[in-house]
């Protein structure tokens, strides 16, 4: 995500990340979602923006 967002202006990072994540959720599911444990916050740009999501591993 970090490399993908680097090609967009900082003001668009939130919108672009939201679109990408919404589409990814439609394509698959993270097995870790079924554990009931929250995902770790991970940075997605160099300005401090973070996302909390499990890695999609089942399509």
C-alpha positions as CSV (number, residue, x, y, z in Angstrom):
1,X,0.0,0.0,0.0
2,X,2.8,2.4,0.9
3,X,4.4,2.1,-2.6
4,X,1.0,2.5,-4.3
5,X,0.1,5.6,-2.4
6,X,3.5,7.2,-3.1
7,X,2.3,7.9,-6.7
8,X,-0.7,10.0,-5.5
9,X,-0.7,13.4,-3.7
10,X,-0.8,13.3,0.1
11,X,-4.3,14.9,0.1
12,X,-5.6,11.8,-1.8
13,X,-4.1,9.1,0.3
14,X,-7.2,8.5,2.5
15,X,-9.5,8.2,-0.5
16,X,-7.2,6.0,-2.5
17,X,-6.5,3.7,0.4
18,X,-10.3,3.4,1.2
19,X,-11.1,2.5,-2.4
20,X,-8.3,-0.1,-2.6
21,X,-9.3,-1.7,0.7
22,X,-13.0,-1.8,-0.2
23,X,-12.2,-3.6,-3.4
24,X,-9.8,-6.0,-1.7
25,X,-12.5,-7.0,0.9
26,X,-14.8,-7.9,-2.0
27,X,-12.2,-10.3,-3.4
28,X,-11.2,-12.2,-0.4
29,X,-11.2,-12.7,3.4
30,X,-8.6,-12.9,6.0
31,X,-8.6,-16.1,8.0
32,X,-7.3,-14.1,11.0
33,X,-10.7,-12.2,11.0
34,X,-12.3,-15.3,12.5
35,X,-10.0,-15.4,15.5
36,X,-11.6,-12.4,17.1
37,X,-8.3,-10.7,17.7
38,X,-7.9,-7.2,16.4
39,X,-5.4,-6.5,13.6
40,X,-2.2,-4.5,14.3
41,X,-2.1,-0.9,13.0
42,X,0.3,-0.7,10.1
43,X,1.7,2.5,8.5
44,X,0.7,3.1,4.9
45,X,2.6,6.3,4.1
46,X,5.4,8.5,5.4
47,X,3.1,11.0,7.0
48,X,1.8,8.8,9.9
49,X,-1.4,7.4,8.3
50,X,-2.1,3.8,9.4
51,X,-4.6,1.1,8.6
52,X,-5.9,-1.7,10.8
53,X,-6.6,-4.8,8.8
54,X,-5.6,-8.4,8.6
55,X,-3.9,-9.6,5.4
56,X,-6.4,-11.2,3.0
57,X,-5.2,-14.8,2.5
58,X,-8.3,-16.6,1.1
59,X,-9.9,-15.8,-2.2
